[in-house]
Amino acid sequence: MKNAILTTFVILDLLFSHQAMASSQITANKTITGIATYKYYSVVTFTPAASGGELGEGCAGAGNMVVLEFVRSSPENVEGTQEQFSSLLSAYISKSDKVGFGVSGCRQGNGNNLPLIYRVDM
């Protein structure tokens, strides 16, 4: 009986957590124009700016910036950030690689409200 109840809670948790995590796609036609790196995150600036459905996260910041967080509330949320940051640096240095982003949620702070990267497309 305990296992059945536990299994039910796990399934419900998975269902609701996926529904709560809306995500958007920023088209992979962007050129990275700058990367500002801070202790816990980096702000990536790109051109051309994202618009319309690409900004489906409801973030009120600029349409040409996204954030890659290195530290979040739990360790499992930052897996792969080193690889993502490496991809971003490579694209920035080459200036010819076009990138796009999977974004989910917003990072608030310093007067900004920017989309959070969970995926880098090259």
Beta strands, then each sheet from edge to edge (+ up, - down):
strand 1: 24-37
strand 2: 41-47
strand 3: 65-69
strand 4: 99-109
strand 5: 112-121
sheet 1: 3+ 2- 1+ 4- 5+
end
